[in-house]
Amino acid sequence: MRKGRYSFWNAEMKIIGLVLLILGISIIGILVLPYRLWLVIIGVILIYLGYKLFC
């Protein structure tokens, strides 16, 4: 029974770690990259996610 609880905790910690990683990269990117490049990056990500959603 304890093993199931540990794997849930481990999965939750992976999600929190991923969110912190994305947040840190975006903060550094906001300070370094220009505004127009951010628009291009977000556009590419949205196109990719839309493609993955419908295909």
Secondary structure, DSSP 8 states (H G I E B T S, - for coil): -HHHHHHHHHHHHHHHHHHHHHHHHHHHHHHHS-HHHHHHHHHHHHHHHHHHHH-
